[in-house]
Amino acid sequence: MALKKVKGNIERMFDKNLTDLVRGIRNNKENEAKYISECMEDIKQELRQDNLSVKSNAIAKLTYLQMLGYDISWAGFNIIEVMSSSKFTLKRIGYLAASQSFHCDSELLMLTTNMIRKELNSQNQYEAGLALTSLSCYISTDLARDLSNDILTLLSSTKPYIRKKAVLMMYKVFLKYPDALRPAFPRLKEKLEDPDPGVQSAAVNVVCELARKNPKNYLSLAPVFFKLMTTSSNNWMLIKIIKLFGALTPLEPRLGKKLIEPLTNLIHSTSAMSLLYECINTVIAVLISISSGMPNHAASIQLCVQKLRILIEDSDQNLKYLGLLAMSKILKTHPKSVQAHKDLILQCLEDKDESIRLRALDLLYGMVSKKNLMEIVKKLMVHMDKAEGTVYRDELLSKIILICSQNNYQFITNFEWYVTVLVELAQMEFGSKQGHVIGAQLMDVCIRVQAIRTFTVTEMAQIIDVYASTSQFTIMQEVLYAAAWLCGEFAGELKDPEETLRSMVKYKMLPQHIESVFLQNILKIFTFIVKKYEINEQYDDVLRICDLVMEKLSESIKSGELEVQERASTSIMIIKIVQEEFLARKSNGNSKLMDNGDGEVENISYPLIADELGSFFDSELNPVAPKAQKKVPIPEGLNLDEWINEPPTESDSDSENELEENLFVKTDKENISKYQPEPTKEEIRKSREARKYEQQNNPHYLKSIDTPDRNGDENFENVPVAELNLNVPLKVIGQKRSDKYLKASNDKLTNKKKKNRKKKRKSASSSDDDLNQGPVIEIKRDMELPEGATLSDAGSDRSEKDDPHRALNIDLNLPEYDYTSKAVVIKEKKIKKEKKRSKKKSDKNETISKDDGNGGDREKNRKKKSDRRKGIKVDKSGEANLLGLDQDVVVRDYEEVKHIKKEKKKSKDVKEKGREKKKKSSSGYEEALGISTPSKEFQ
């Protein structure tokens, strides 16, 4: 035996420990995988030895390798073996490996139940603490059920170290085994007043986590937490308590009245920024909950806003972000208090941190009013010119549009200004991905606001004119989609429709969806122009316009896009018919002679061709609700799950697969038959000349230019000056066009203030509703929906099925069901007999129901009467059945408990009667043999 120990000690001297493993991995970076595989083989050899010290060394190395990403699940039995060691140093290694490699679904956990129970009952507090710490990482439902009583017993330990860990461990037990919450809650409630601050803080953490999803179950603890909040000096515990009060206040508004004063004192006195932030958050929640039943708390709001301003002005980026986040919560209920700090929010747009800039943008969205909308948008556009980063610029652009369009353009008083802003944004942000947003806004404003159509269509015609006259793209292409559609849909608002048509037919290469819109709206404008010329009998002008449009459409019909081809070909056929009709009218005049049947000839005028063309486009377009398509009912007889045609057979699918496989692959025979020889020198020369000619005529190809000698003197004076013939006048604009609207609104405000100085101001004169910067404009707010559908489409809030907190929603105020009584023990013995009786009764009920239809109802009524006699109230909602037991089982348990109580009472009465008889016999009274005294029942 001694030789074995010596031999084992000598072998351990040459084993690699964890330090050697780490050093070896660092020295073998090039062949790390190979080195680790060799180490794995050595570790497996060490695990086969009987010495626990050697095994623990191997497990320590495996733990490190597991942290590097290697799987060590194959060593589960060895880990459990090291965990069962009697030495604490070895045991600690095993529990560490278990906490990292085991999980709640591990199959080996069933082997650890008794071992962990033994550790929990150990006299050594560090062994019990080690088991609790490790168990929290891989506790399963079975372990939680089997060990809940042992962990609950540790709550009464005399050592604070154990009590603290046991309290924290109970939260993990509750998540896996919710039935333990009800019996453990009184003990957990006692720990809130534990003399040790560590245990007290742990209990507060557990209760706060439990109340995070189900706060209404913990309203009864409000007095205890209020006492802790006013007496404790632990900032972290105060943060947890204040968070809990923030969740409890909406459920009990009366609680908020008592919280205002201590929270305000904490805001004044604390220097901890984290505690200050939580106090402000809770004050906001309190004021929201009691706003209807309490007077105005303007002082508390102003205090919170001032403290948040300190956070926002701090150099720490985290505090600045939290300050902006809390300011956005105050903005929802008290916007005027936040609007006073508009300059500070605008300064945050210059911050280097993008998250802070985005949070400031969210604040500006809620700070907008009719008075400051133009000013805020102007500053955002100036900031947009300086901003860097495509993502941030896109976010800035979308936020400008959201600010202006919120609540169906509630804060816009001048729509000409808004259309001008959209046009400037389209020209400013070329290449942005937000072009479709700007285009959608232009179309929405023009459809909804009828008074602005003339101005909007004029702007769109100018955009198309600029696009057609310049060689470079200076505007987003998606905006051209809206411009073409608006010019065609509202062609009657155009100042010069023919000039706009000439600009539209000059379009360059465009995406398919935009080019198809151009073709469709060219036909609309063509129809409007033809109608005007037809009324004036200007047939030559009509034919000229037909030739102009036909020339462009003949090019578009060659497009590679099917949608463009179809629209171009349809338009060409329509225009050809119109052209032939007008040629016939030009030769015959505007009327034709018809015989009326009486031998007389009458002149009959032709109907207007433009009216017939206009019937294609005559309809009133209204905004469509966003979710209108989802509300369209499915027609009767339509089954979306059925096949429209017969499903393909397997033979057809096989042939299609063979065809797809051979579609782009040539066989050897085809390659041999289509072999092409090398080109000759003459063919190479001709292809080269053709390529050069193509490059010379291609405007997109950069050509070489013979430049003068750089070393020689260049005579710049002899360079001729050429005049530029521009269709669009060249303007140098010092400021943006939208600024004139802001200047006009500011002038109106100053004039209004001067007039109000002479008169007495009313309180309502400063409100946004009294601000009239222009005439009242009607905005279409109705949206089209299917018949019988409503606009409200609130999505169903589906709670997460995997959320463990759902099972903890237990009402702790209801009495607990006594499942430890004798009745439950007896129930298991009698349950088989009850099942047989219920089967016999059900068979009888079935026969009765067959003979008489009312037999089942009689049986139910008889059962209800019996339940009433027994004093049992059956709750339909199932609240009385807290443990998930069957209702019949609960009734049987009640009957058995009642029967046991009666038997106890009878035995007690018999004993009392016996005592009375003994007293009487001792007093000298004796009964004769065979003669009994009469009972009270017969008296």
N, C-alpha and C positions, 0 to 999 in steps of 0.2 A: 504493500500500500504506500509506504514511504517512497519506494523507488518510482512508483507511478507519478506521485506528486512532483518529485524532482525532475522526472522526465518531462512532465507537462510544463514546469517552469522554464526548463531549458528550451523547449519548442517555442514558448511564448516570447522568448528573447529574440528570436529570429523572425517572428511574424511582423507583417507591416501593419502599423496602426493607422488611424485616420490622418494624422499629420503626414506620414509617408505617402499616403494615397494622394493627398492634395498636392504635395510637392512633385510627385511623379506626373500628375496630370499637367501641371504647369511646365514641366520640362519636356513633355512630349506633345506639344501643340500640333505638330505636323502629323503625327500618327496617334492622335488622341483616341479614336475609336478602337484601334488595335490594342492600345495599352489598356483601355478600360475592359475590353473583352478578356485580356489576360488576367486582370484583377478580379473579374467576375469568376473565373475558374478557381483562383486562389480562395475567394470567399466561399465558394461552394464546398471546397475541401475543408475549410475551417468549420463550416456549419455541420459537417459530419462527425466532428469530434465530440467527446462527452463533456469536456470542460466548458462550463457556462461562461467563464471569463473570455475564452477564445470566441465563443459564439456571440457574446455581447460586442466584442471588438468587430466581428464581421457584420453584425447588425448596424453598428455605428457607421461603418463604411457604406453599407447599403442605403442608409438614410441619406447620406450625402449624395450618392449617385441618383437617388430618387429626386432630389432637389434639382439635379441636372437634367431630368426628364426621362430617366430610365425606369422601366417597369420592374417592381420588386414584389408583385403580388404572389409570386411563386414561393416566397419565403414567409408566408403567413404563419405556418405552424412554428417555425423557428422564432418568430417575433413573440408569439404567445408563450413559448417556452422561456424566453428571456424575461418576459413580463412577470412570470411566476417565481422569479428568483427571490431568495430571502434577503439578499444584499440590496440596499437602497441604490447604490451607485449603478448596479447592473439593471435593476428594475427600472430606473429612470430612462436608460437607453431604450429598453423595450417599449415603454409607454410613449416615448417620443416617436419611435418608428411607427407604432400603431396609429398615433394621431395624424401622421402624414400619409400612410398607405391605406388604412382602413376607411371604409365609408359605410353609410347606413344600410346599404344593400349587400354588404359582404357576408358570405355564407359562414365564415368562421366565427362570427360574433356570438353565436350560441354557445361556443366553448368558453367564453370570457365572463359569463354571467356570475357564476359562483365566485370566481377569482376576484372580480371587481367588488362584489358584495363583501368579501373578506377584507379587501383593502379599505372599504368605506367604514367598516367596523373596527379598524385597527386603532390601537392606542397612540400610535405615532401620527401626529397631525400632518406631517409632511407626506407620508404615504397616502393618507386619505385625500389630501389636497392634490397629489399627483394623479390619483385615480379620477378625481372630479374634473381636473383640467383636460386629461386625455379623453375622458368619456364624452365631453361636450363636442368633440370633433366627429364622432362617428356613432352617436346614439341613434338607435332604431326604435321602432314602435314596441317591439318585444322587450328590449332592454329598459325602455322608459316605464313600461307596465310592471316589470318584475322588480325594478330598483327604486320605484317612486317612494315606497314606504321607507326604505333605508335612507334616501336622500332627505326625505321629510324629517326623519329623526335627527339628522345632523343639524337642522335649524335650531335645535335646543341644546347644541353643544356649548360647553363652557369656554371654548376657545374661539375668539373672534375670527381667526384665520380660517377655521372650518366653516363657521356660520356664513361668512362672506362668500366663500366659494359655493356653498350649498344653495344660498339664495340665488346666485347667478345661474346655477345649474338647473334650478327649478323652471326657469323660462324655457330652456331646451326641452325639458320634460313635458311642459304644457303643449309645446308645438307638436310633439310626437304623440302624446297621450292626453288629450284635452279633458278626459274624465277626472284627471288628478287635480284640476284647477279648483273645483268646489271644496273638497276636503282640505286642500292646502291653503286656501285663501285666508282663513283666520290666522294661521301661523305667519303667513306673509305680511298680513296687516300689522301684526305685533312687531315685526322687524322694522317698521317705519319709525318706531320709538325706541329702537335699540340704543343702549348707551354708547356702543362703539360707532364712531362716525363712518368707518369703512363699511360696516354692515348696513347702516342706515342709507348710505349712498347707493349701495348695491340694491337694496329693496326699492328705492325710488326709481332706479333705472329699470328694474323688472316691471314695476307697475306702469311706468310711462310707456314701455314697449307694448304691454298688454292693452293699454288704453289708446294706443295709436290708431287702431282700426275699429275698436269698439268702446268709445269713450263713455257712452251712456251707462255702462255697467259699473263705472267707478265714480259716479257722482257722490256716493256716500262717503268717499274718502276726502272730499273737499275740505272739511274742517282740519283734518290732520295735515294736509299739504299746506293749508293757509298758515298754520302754526309754524311749520318748518320754514316757510318762505319768510316769515317775519322774524325768526330767531336764528336761522343758520347763516353762517358766513362763508360757506363753501360755494364758490362761484359756479362750479360745474354742476353741483346738485341744484342750485337755484335755476340754472338754465333749463334743466330737465323739468323742474316743477312748473316754471313759467310756461314752457311748451305745453305741458299737460293742461294748465288753466286756459291756454288759448284754444284747446280742443273742447274743453268742458263748457266754456262760456256761451257758445251758441245754443247749447242744450238747456242751460239754466241762466237766463238773462239777469236774474237777481244776484247771481254770483258776481257779475261784472261791476255792480255798484260798490261792492266792498273791495274790489281789486284795484280800482283807479288810484286811490290814495297811496297804498304801499308801492305800486308800480311807478307812480310819479316820483316818489321819494328815492326809489332805486335809480331812476334815470338821472336825478339830480346828483346823487352821491357817488355812484359807481364810476370807476376809472377803467374797468375792463370793457373793451369794445364788444366782445362777444356777448356779454351779459346785457350791455346797452342795446344791442341789436335785437335780442330776444324780447326784452322789455317793450321796445317800440312795436315789434310785431304783435305782441299780446295786447297792447293798448289799442292798436288798430282793430284787432278782432273784437275787443270788448266794446269799443265805441260803435262798431257796426251792429253788434247784437243788441245794444241798449239805446240805439239812436231813436227808436220810436217811442220809448217810454221814459226818457230822461231829458233834461234840458240840454242845451247846446254846450258841448265841451270844447269850446274854441281854444281855451288856454292849453289844454292837454295836446290838442293837435298842433298848435303853434310850437309847443315845447318839442314834440317829436320831430317836426320839420326842421327846427333849428339844430337839433342834435344830428339829424341826418345830413344836414348841410356840412357839419364838421366832418362827418365820415366821407362825404364826397370830395371835400377839399383836401383830405389826407393824401399823402404821397403813396401810401400803400395801395396797390391796385386792387387787392382783395376787399379792403374796406370800402373803396370807392364803388366797386361793383355791388356790394351788399347794400350800400346806401341808396344807389339807384333802384335796386330791386325793392327795397322797402318803400321808397318814394312812389313807385308805381302802384303799390297797394293803397296808399293814402289817396292817390289821384282818383281812384274809383269812387270814393265817397265824399272827398273834400277837394275838388279840383281847383278851387280858387286859392287855397292855401299853397298849392304846389305851383300854380301859374306865376306867383310872385317871384319864383326862383328860376324863371325861364332863361335868364342869361347864364346861370351856372350850368344848366343842362346843355345849352348850346356850346359852352366851352368844352364840355366832355366830348363833343364831336371831333375836337382836335387831338384827342388822346391817341397815344401810339397803340394801345391795346384795342384790337378790333371788337372784342366782346363788350367792352365798355361803350364803344361807339354805337354798337347795335342796341344796347340797353338804353342809351340816351335817345335813340330814334324811337324806341317803343314808348318812352315817356312823352316825347313830342306829339305822338299820335293822340294821346289823351288830353294834351294841353291846348289843343286848337280850339279857337272860337271864331265867331264872325269878325271880331275886331283884329285879331292877330294872324289870321290865316295867310294873308298875302305876305306879311313880314317874315313869318316862319319859312314859307316856301322859298322866298327870295334868298334867305340865308342858307337854306339847304342847297339851292342851285349854285350859289357861290362856292359852298363847300364841295360840291360835286366836281367843280372845275379843278380843284386842288387835290382831291382825293386820289389815292393810288390803290391799285388792286381791282381787277375786274369783278370779283365776287362782291366786294364791298360797294362798288359803284352800282352794280345791279340791285343790291339790297337798298341802297339809298334812293334809286330811281323808283323802285316799287313802293317804297315807304312814302314818297311824295305823292304818288297816285292814290295810295290808300288813305292818306290824310285828307286829300281833297274829295274823294268819292265816298267817304264814310256816311252811313245813314242816308243814302240816296241824295248826296250832294247837299247835306243840311247846312253847311257853313259857307257855301259859295253864294256870293251876292252878285257877282259879275261873271257870267259864263264866257264872255269874250276874253277876259283875262285867263280863264282856265284853258280855253282852246289854244291861246297863244303860248301858254306854258307847255302844253303838250307838244306843239310844233317845235318849240325851242329844245325840248328834251329829245325829240326825234332827230334833230340836227346835231345836238351836242354829243349824243352817245351812239355814234355809228359803230356797228360791230357788236353792240350789246345784244344779249339774249332776251331783253325785255321789249323788243319791238312789237310783239304780238299783244302785250299788255297796253301799250300806248294806242295801237290800232283799235283794240276793243273798246277803249275809253272814248276815242273819237267817235266811233260808231254809236256807242251807247248814249253819249251826250246829244248827238245830232238826232237820234230817234226819240229820246225822251223829251228834250227841250225844243219845242217847235220854234220858239222865238229866235233861236241861235242858228238855225239851219242856213240862212243866207250867208252869214259870216263864216260858218264852218266850211261850207261848200266852196266859198271863195278861197279860203286858205288851202283847201285840198287841191283846187285847180292850180294854185300857185306852186304847190309842192310838185305836182306832176310836170308843170312847165319847167321848173328848175331842174328836175331830174332828166327831162328830155333834152334840155339845151346844154348840159354840161357833160363832159366826157368821163368824169370821176363820180363814184358813188359818194354823195354827201349826206345821205339820209338812210335810215333803216329801211330795208326792203319790205319788212312786214307792215310798215306804215303805208307803203304804196298800195298794199292790199285794201286798207281802209279808204285811202284817198280815191282809188278807182271805183270802189263800190259806192261811196257817197256821191261822187260826181255823176254816176250813172243813175242811182236811185232817185236823187233829187236834182235831175237835170234842169228842171224849171227854175232853180235858184241860181244857175250859172249866169254870169254877166255876158260872156262870149262863148257859147257852147261850141261853135265851130272851131275856135282857136284851141279849146280844151281837147276836142276830138283830134285835131292835128298833133297835139302833144302826146296824146295817148297812143296813136298809131306809130309813134317813133320810139316805142319802148325797146330796150335792149334785152340781153339775155336775163331771164327771170326764172325763179323756181316754178315748178309746174302749177301749184295751187294759185300763185299770184298771176301767172300768165293767163290761166283760164278765167280768172275774175276780170282781167283786162279785156279779154275777148267778149265776155258776156256784157260788160258795161259799155263797150264801144257800140254794141248793137242798140243799147238803150238810148245813148246820146244821139246815135244816128236816127233813131225813130223820132226823137224830139225835134231834131233839125228838119227832117223830111216833112213833118207836120206843118212847121212854120212856112217852108217853101211851097208846100202843096196848096195851102190856103191862099197864098199870093200868086199861085200859078207860075212859079219860077222853076219850070221843069229842067232847064239847062243846069241850074245850080244843084238840083237833086241828082242829076246824072253825074255831075262832077264829084259830088260827095260819094256816090256809089263807087266810082272809079278809085277814089282815094282809099276807101275802106277795103275794097277788093284787092288792091295791090298788097296791103299788109296781110290780109287773111290768106292770100295765096302763098305767102312765105310761112305762115304759122301752120298751114296744113301739112308741111313737110317735117314738122317737129317729131322728135322721137317719143314724146309723151302721148299716150292714148287719149287722155282727157283733153289736152290741147287740140289734138287732131279732130276729135269729135265736135268740139265747140266751133272750131274754125270751119269745118265742112258744113255744119248746120247753118252757120251764119252766112256762108257763101251762097248756099241754095236760097235762103230767104232773100238776100240782096239781089240775086239774079232774077227772082220772080218780080221783085219791086222794080228793078231796072227795065225788064221787058214791059211791065204794065205802064210805066211812065213813057217809054218810047212809043207805045201804041197810042197813049193819050196825046202825046206831042204831035203825032201825025194826024189824028182824028179830031183833035180839039178836046175840050173838057166835057162835052156832052155827046150823046148819040141819039139818032132818030129812031123811034119805035112806032109801029103801026098799032093803034089801039083797038083794031077790029071793026071800026065803023068807017074805015077808009080814010081816017084822018091820021096825020103824022104828028107825034108829040116829041118834044125834046126832053130827054131824061138824063139828069146829071149823074155822074159817077159817085159812088161813096168814097169817102176819104180812105186811102190806103193806110195812112199813118194811124188812123183809129183802129184798124184791124191789127196792125203791128203792136199798137199800145196795149191791146187786150192781153198780150203775153205777160205784161209787167204790171197791170193795174191791180193793186191790192194794198191794203193798209198793213204795215208791219208793226207789230208791237213787241216789246221785250218778252222773252220766254223765261219762265221760272227756272232756276238752276237745276232742280230735281224733277222737272216736268216729265222727262222721259221715263223715269222710274214709276210714275203714277199712271202711265197709260195702261188701262185694263187689257188683259189678254182676251181676244175675241172668243166667243163660244165655239166649241168644236175644234179649236186649235190646240194641239198637244205638242209642245216644244220638245218633248223627249222621244217622239216617234221619228222613224226614218222617213225622209221625204221620198226617196227612191228606195228600191230594194237594196239591202246591204250587200256589199261585194262578196263574192265567194272566194274560197282559198285559191282556186286555180287562177282567177283573175288577178289576185294580188301577187301571185308568183310570177305571172307573165309581166306585170308592171314592174316588179323588181328587176327582172332580167332586162327590160327595156331601159330602166334608169341606169343600170350598171353599164350597158353598152352604148349609152347616149353620147358620152364624150370620150370614149376609148375606141381607138381604131384597131382593127385586127391586123395580123401580119400580112394577109393577102391584100388588104386595102393599102397598106404602107408600100408593098412591093409594086402594086399597079399604079399608084400615084406618086411614084418617085420622080423628083424633079432634078434635072442636072444643074450644075453650077452655071450662073449667068455669064455671058460673054462680056468682053470689054466694052463693046458698043452698047449693050443693055445697061451696064453699070454707068456709062457716061450719060445716057439719056435719063436714067433715074436720078443721078446727081443734079443734072440741069433742072429737072422737074422739081426736085426738093428746094433748090435755090430760088426758083421762080415762086414757089409757094411761100417761102420765108420772106421774100421781098414784098409780096402783097399782103402778108399777114400783119395787121397792125399791132398784135400782141407780142410779136417776136422782136427782141432787141437786136438792132442792126449795128454793124461797125461803121463808124463815121471817120472820114479822113480829117484828122485834126491838124492844125498847123504846128510847126516846130516849136516846142516849149522854150528852147534856148533863144529863138529869134524874137525880135520885137514885134508885137502885135499892134496893128493900127486899128484901134477901136473907133476912131473918129469916122472911118470910112464905112462902118457898118450901117446899112440903111434902116430907117425907122419905118415899121409897117403899122398900119392902122388896124385895130381890132374891131370887127363888126360883131357885137354881142347882142343877142336877142333880149337878154335880161340886163337892165341897167346896173352898173357897178356901183355899189353903195358902201361907204365906210361908216359902220354903225358904232357909235361910242358907247351906247348902253343897250340893253335888251329891250325888246318891245314891250314885254310884260311889266317893265318898271313904270311905264306911264300910268298904268292902272293903279299901282300902289301910290304914286304921287298924287293922283286925283283923289283917292280915298283919304289920304292924309290931309289934303287941303280941306275936304269936307268936314273932317273931324275937328280941325282947328277952327273953322268958321262956326261950327256948332258949339264949341266950347266958349267962344267969344260971346255968342248969343245967350248962352246959359249963365254967364257971369252976371248979366244984367237982371236975370230973373232968379227966383228961388228954385233951387234944384229939388226934384222929387227923388225918392229912393229908387224908384224903378227906372229912372232915366239912364242909369249907367249899365243896365242889363243889355245883353247881346240882342234881345228880341226887338229893342227899340232902334237898333242900328239899321238904317235904310240907306244903302249905298247905291241903289238903283231901283228900277221898277220891279214890281212883283212878277216873277216869272213862273209860269206853270210847268211843273215837272210831272211827267207820266210815271206814276208809281205802281200802276196795275201791271201784272204779268200774266201771260197766258198759261193756263193749266188745262188738263183734260177735264171733262165734265164730271162733277161730283168730287173732284180732288181739292184738297186744301193746301195752303202754302206751308203750314207747319209740318215738319218732317223730323221730329226728334228721334234720334237713333236710340235704340234700346241699349241701356247701360248693362252690358253683360260683365258680371264680376269674374275675375280670373278663377278658374276651377282649381288651379294648383296653389292658390294662396293659402298658406297654413293658418292665417289668422281667422279664416272663415269659421273654422271649428271652435275657436275660442269665444265666439259670440254667445256666451252663456249668461243668463240673468242670475247674478249671484244673490239677489234679494229673495228669490223664491226658496221655500224650505227644501232641504235635501231629502231625497227618498231614502228611507231606512232599509237598505238592502242587506244589513247584517243581522236582522231579526231572526227569530226562530221560524217565522212563517216562510222565509225564503229557503231556509234549510229543509223544512218539511215539504216545500213546494216541489223540490226535485224528486222526492220519493213518490208524490201523488200525481205528478204531471202525466204519467202514462195512463192512469185511471181516468183522468179528466179528458184526455184525448179520446179514449174509447167512448165515454159518455157523450162527448160532443158529436162523434161520428153517428152514434145511435139517434141522437136528437135531430141531426141534419137529415138522416134517412127518413125519419118520421115527418119532418117538415116538407120534404120533397113529395111524399105520398099525399100529404094534406093539400099542398099547393096544386097537385094534379087534380084532386077531387074538387077542391074549392079554390077559386082564385084569390080569395081574401084570407086564406089560411096563413100565408107568410106575414101579412100585416098583423094578424092576431098574435102571432108568436113574438113579433117585434114589440108590440104594445105590452104584452105580458112581461117581456124582459125589461122594458123601461120601468114598469111599475115595481118590479122586484128591486131594481137599482135604486129607485126612490126610497123604498122601505129600508134599504141598507144604508141610506144616507150618502150614496156615492154620486158625485156630479161628474159626468163624462164631458170633458172639454173637447169641443170639435177641433180646435186649433192645435191640440196635442201638447199644450204647455205643461199639463200635469204629468205627462209621461217624459220625464227629463232624461231617463237613462236609455231610452229607445226600447223599453219592454213592451210586450203586447198588452193591449188594454184588458183583455180577459185575464191575463196573468196578474195584472194589478188588482183586479176585482177579487180574484181568488185569494191573493195575499191579504187583502183587507179582511175577508171573511175569516181566514185562519187566525189572523191577529186578534180579531174580535172574539173568536171561539176560545183562544188561549186565555184572554183576559177574563172571560166568564168562568172558566175552570179555576183560575187563581182566586177569583172572588168567592166561589163556592167553598174551596178548601179553607179559605180564611174564615168564612162564616162557621164552618164545622169546628174549627179550632176554638173559636170564641165560645161556641155553645158548650164544648167540652169543659172549658175553664169555668163557665158558670155552674155546670153540674157539680164540679169538684167543690166549688165554694158552698153550694147548697148542702151537699152531703157532709161537709165538715161542720156545718151549723146544726146538725142533728136530724135533718130530714132524710128519711129512707123510704124508698118505694117498695111496695109489696111485690113478691115474686109473681110474675105473669101479669101484672097490672101496670099499664103505662099511662102517663099523664096525657090529657087531650092536647092535640096540636092546635096552634093558633088558626090554622086554616079552617078548622071545623068549629071554631067558636062563633 
